[in-house]
Amino acid sequence: MKYRSIIVTRRGPPEVLQVVENDRRPPAADEVRVKVLAAPVCAPDVTSRYGQTPFPPKIPFVPGYAVVGIVDAVGRDVEQAAIGDQVAAITVYGGYGEAIYLREKELIPVPAGLDPAEAVTLILNYIVAYQTLHRTAKVNRGDKILIIGASGGIGTAYLQLGQLASLTMYGIASKNKHHILLEYGATPIDYRSQDFVEVIHQKEPKGLNAVFDGMGGEYLKRGFSVLKRGGVLVGYANPLGYARLFAFLGQMALLHLLPNGRSAKYYGAGMFRFKRGMFMEDWATLFSLLEAGQIKPVIHQKFPILQAAEANALLESGRVIGNVVLVAPDLL
Ligand SMILES: NC(=O)c1ccc[n+]([C@@H]2O[C@H](COP(=O)([O-])OP(=O)(O)OC[C@H]3O[C@@H](n4cnc5c(N)ncnc54)[C@H](OP(=O)(O)O)[C@@H]3O)[C@@H](O)[C@H]2O)c1
C-alpha cells in the first residue's frame, strides 16, 4: 500500500512542489501513523521552500508546519494513543501528505467534533497570537494595541483574540482587506497611503500598551516609537536569511538599550520544543474557545492536500485574508 506526499524538489516558486509516493509501512514501536485530515499552508512553508529561513532544510523535504488527523495505526510501545483518536502535531516539516508518522509524545489531543481545517489553524497561527498577547505582552482588558500584518493568518487570530480580551485594536493591512479588521472592531491603517506612526500619534497621544510586529525591518523601530512608557513591542517576524537575522537581533538589542521604560521582545513558536507543558495548556485553551464558538478561524480557501502547489501560489499572491488550509479530499 502507498500514500502520497508533497516534496520540495528544488528551491523556488510553488511549481517546485511535486507529488511523490511512499510505502505505507507499519509504525515503529514508539510511533503512530496518522491519516492527515488538514494541514495549514503558512508563511514558514513558503520561506523554507525558497531557502530564505536561516537554517533551511536540505532538499528534498516535505513542507507542512502542522497537522490534524486520525490515528490509523499504533506501534507496540504506544500507551495512550489509540486507533481512531483525533490528534494534532506541530511538525515544522512533513505535514503535506496523506499520512504522517509521529512519535506518541508529539501528539496533541484534539476534541472530537471540531472541524479539522479550523482546528489546525490553532496549532501555529493562533498559538503565536495567543502566547504573544497573553504570555509575552500580558495584555489587560482595555489595553491599546497595534497589529502589524493584521489581515493574514496570524493577524486575523489577533483580531479575534484581541476582541475577546476587550482590547482597543489598531491594525495595519491593505485597504481592500480593511473590512475584516472592522468586523472585529479594529481601526484599520493602510500601509500604502497612511503613515501609521502619524495616525497613532494623532489618535493615541499617550501611546500604546503593545505592538505586535509580524513584518520586521523598519516596522520594528517605528512600532517601538508608538509605545507608551512601560509598553512592549513583540516581534515575531521570521527574519529572511542570516544577514536579516543579525540585523534583527542588533535592532532588538539597540531597542533594549534605550532608557525609556519600554521593552522589545522576540517570540518564536519553536519554543514548543522546550516548553511543551505551556504549549499543551495553551492549545487546550484555544480548543476550548473554538468548541465554545468564541473564536472562528477565517479560512480563505481549502485545497485538497495534493494541490499544495496551487494553495502555496494563492498564499504568495497576497490576496489571502486569514488562512489557507490543505484538507483530505473527503472534507472538501
Ligand atoms: N515567530 C514565529 O513563531 C512565527 C510563526 C509563524 C509565522 N511567523 C512569521 O509571521 C509573519 C506573518 O505570518 P502570517 O502567517 O500571518 O503571514 P500571512 O498570512 O502570509 O500574512 C502576511 C501579512 O503581512 C502583511 N503585509 C505584507 N506586506 C506588508 C507591508 N509592507 N506592510 C505591512 N504589512 C504587510 C499582509 O498584509 P496585506 O495582505 O493586508 O497587505 C498580511 O497581513 C511571517 O513573517 C511569518 O514568517 C512567525
The ligand as an SDF file (V2000), in Angstrom:
LIG
                    3D

 48 52  0  0  0  0  0  0  0  0999 V2000
    7.8420   33.6670   15.2470 N   0  0  0  0  0  0  0  0  0  0  0  0
    7.0200   32.6650   14.9720 C   0  0  0  0  0  0  0  0  0  0  0  0
    6.8530   31.7380   15.7440 O   0  0  0  0  0  0  0  0  0  0  0  0
    6.2660   32.6680   13.6860 C   0  0  0  0  0  0  0  0  0  0  0  0
    5.3540   31.6460   13.3820 C   0  0  0  0  0  0  0  0  0  0  0  0
    4.6360   31.7130   12.1930 C   0  0  0  0  0  0  0  0  0  0  0  0
    4.8600   32.7710   11.3320 C   0  0  0  0  0  0  0  0  0  0  0  0
    5.7790   33.7170   11.6330 N   0  0  0  0  0  0  0  0  0  0  0  0
    6.0040   34.8790   10.7640 C   0  0  0  0  0  0  0  0  0  0  0  0
    4.9360   35.7860   10.9470 O   0  0  0  0  0  0  0  0  0  0  0  0
    4.7710   36.5690    9.7900 C   0  0  0  0  0  0  0  0  0  0  0  0
    3.2930   36.6110    9.3970 C   0  0  0  0  0  0  0  0  0  0  0  0
    2.8360   35.2950    9.1670 O   0  0  0  0  0  0  0  0  0  0  0  0
    1.3590   35.0060    8.6340 P   0  0  0  0  0  0  0  0  0  0  0  0
    1.2090   33.5440    8.6290 O   0  0  0  0  0  0  0  0  0  0  0  0
    0.3540   35.8220    9.3270 O   0  0  0  0  0  0  0  0  0  0  0  0
    1.5010   35.5010    7.1270 O   0  0  0  0  0  0  0  0  0  0  0  0
    0.3700   35.7290    6.0280 P   0  0  0  0  0  0  0  0  0  0  0  0
   -0.8770   35.0160    6.3990 O   0  0  0  0  0  0  0  0  0  0  0  0
    1.0060   35.4280    4.7270 O   0  0  0  0  0  0  0  0  0  0  0  0
    0.0800   37.2950    6.1340 O   0  0  0  0  0  0  0  0  0  0  0  0
    1.0540   38.2300    5.7830 C   0  0  0  0  0  0  0  0  0  0  0  0
    0.6310   39.5710    6.3220 C   0  0  0  0  0  0  0  0  0  0  0  0
    1.6920   40.5090    6.0530 O   0  0  0  0  0  0  0  0  0  0  0  0
    1.0840   41.7180    5.6220 C   0  0  0  0  0  0  0  0  0  0  0  0
    1.9790   42.5420    4.8250 N   0  0  0  0  0  0  0  0  0  0  0  0
    2.5940   42.2020    3.6600 C   0  0  0  0  0  0  0  0  0  0  0  0
    3.3650   43.2420    3.2560 N   0  0  0  0  0  0  0  0  0  0  0  0
    3.2310   44.2190    4.1860 C   0  0  0  0  0  0  0  0  0  0  0  0
    3.7930   45.5170    4.3680 C   0  0  0  0  0  0  0  0  0  0  0  0
    4.6670   46.0320    3.5050 N   0  0  0  0  0  0  0  0  0  0  0  0
    3.4290   46.2310    5.4620 N   0  0  0  0  0  0  0  0  0  0  0  0
    2.5760   45.7330    6.3580 C   0  0  0  0  0  0  0  0  0  0  0  0
    2.0170   44.5220    6.2620 N   0  0  0  0  0  0  0  0  0  0  0  0
    2.3440   43.7720    5.1940 C   0  0  0  0  0  0  0  0  0  0  0  0
   -0.1070   41.2640    4.8210 C   0  0  0  0  0  0  0  0  0  0  0  0
   -0.9840   42.3680    4.7220 O   0  0  0  0  0  0  0  0  0  0  0  0
   -1.9420   42.6290    3.4460 P   0  0  0  0  0  0  0  0  0  0  0  0
   -2.2070   41.2640    2.8420 O   0  0  0  0  0  0  0  0  0  0  0  0
   -3.1280   43.2550    4.0820 O   0  0  0  0  0  0  0  0  0  0  0  0
   -1.2120   43.5190    2.5060 O   0  0  0  0  0  0  0  0  0  0  0  0
   -0.6330   40.1170    5.6880 C   0  0  0  0  0  0  0  0  0  0  0  0
   -1.4560   40.5960    6.7330 O   0  0  0  0  0  0  0  0  0  0  0  0
    5.7060   35.9630    8.7470 C   0  0  0  0  0  0  0  0  0  0  0  0
    6.9270   36.6920    8.7670 O   0  0  0  0  0  0  0  0  0  0  0  0
    5.9650   34.5720    9.2860 C   0  0  0  0  0  0  0  0  0  0  0  0
    7.1670   34.0190    8.8180 O   0  0  0  0  0  0  0  0  0  0  0  0
    6.4650   33.6980   12.7880 C   0  0  0  0  0  0  0  0  0  0  0  0
  1  2  1  0
  2  3  2  0
  2  4  1  0
  4  5  1  0
  4 48  2  0
  5  6  2  0
  6  7  1  0
  7  8  2  0
  8  9  1  0
  8 48  1  0
  9 10  1  0
  9 46  1  0
 10 11  1  0
 11 12  1  0
 11 44  1  0
 12 13  1  0
 13 14  1  0
 14 15  2  0
 14 16  1  0
 14 17  1  0
 17 18  1  0
 18 19  2  0
 18 20  1  0
 18 21  1  0
 21 22  1  0
 22 23  1  0
 23 24  1  0
 23 42  1  0
 24 25  1  0
 25 26  1  0
 25 36  1  0
 26 27  1  0
 26 35  1  0
 27 28  2  0
 28 29  1  0
 29 30  1  0
 29 35  2  0
 30 31  1  0
 30 32  2  0
 32 33  1  0
 33 34  2  0
 34 35  1  0
 36 37  1  0
 36 42  1  0
 37 38  1  0
 38 39  2  0
 38 40  1  0
 38 41  1  0
 42 43  1  0
 44 45  1  0
 44 46  1  0
 46 47  1  0
M  CHG  2   8   1  16  -1
M  END
$$$$
